[in-house]
């Protein structure tokens, strides 16, 4: 029960992110996101473990009613607990630290011709650097069912924890055969079947996997870097990784359909060819790891967005190709008015900034608040 002598104890699994005009609060236990005023986010971060009466005194009696409303909101939604002073020690702080037990966490292999690359040897190389997640993308025209199945079987025998696959519907020619492939090799947790006769989603009840059949053709250039709420990740690992790393490119390696080693298949620069460069050598080449550290708090527009630590990022398609910290080109969200491109009243970031020439002063203040109270967990 809330009273003046109880203490504000924010729940550590509910993490806040300041945006330009509002904050998000993410409940990672329920995988839910909610919106709160920046003023409430500041109270929860700046005054945690404070006595309620002391918080009211800090802001003044004239703000008591709205503060009480805030406290009720936090309690009803279980974003905070109000208890005795000794109970503050029972709610440990959230740690923003992130690490991963291998130098590469995920890899993409694009395949347009089985004869151009020794794919079994390539899988062995990824296994040797302890890659956790592998994505195999078979381009249209690769319809050799036996060879595809053999490569999936080989990947299944390696130490990869999960496997995702892109392939054309013509490879198997029916819906059930794809489901059987996933059941046979249960590391496969995600399959996208393009050029399907119909759109269909299949969830396999006997394992954590889903298959997405789509009538769309496979076009990596059009899908790479697309920003949408359906791609948001309600994962503590994603949130913490985002504090210091790029959540798309960090610990990632890709081999494009021509055998060139890249950070992302859609990027132009490569770090050698698989025929004469080992993956371990490519990773250590100058510039390869630089992309790992381009975090959301450094990227124009993203750094003012309340979604930034649950969102993905793209450096292959950016608005200003001369600026590696430019906003993703395929993002239609304007954080300065909290509207998506398909919503009434939306205007572009560029137009909004022209119409609001003093915007940056407020943005810098909010960025500083976020650094002080969230990242450092003070």
Secondary structure, 3 states (H helix, E strand, C coil): CCCCCCEEEECCCEEEEECCCCEEEEECCCCEEEEECHHHHHHHHHCCCCEHHHHHHHHCHHHHHHHHHHHHHHHHCCCEEEECHHHHHHCCCCCCCCCCCCCCCEEEEEECCCCCCCHHHHHHHHHHCCCCEEEEEECCCCCCHHHHHHHHHHHHHCCCCEEEEEEEHHHCCCHHHHHHHHHHCCCEEEEEEECCCCCEEEEECCCCEEEEECCCCCCHHHHCCCCCHHHCCCCHHHHHHHHHCCCCCCCEEEECCCCEEECCCCCCCCCCECCCCCHHHHHCCCCCHHHHHCCHHHCCCHHHCCCCCCCCCCCCCECCCCCCCCCECCCCEECCCCEECCCCCCCCHHHHHHHCCCHHHHHHHHHHHHHHHHHCCC
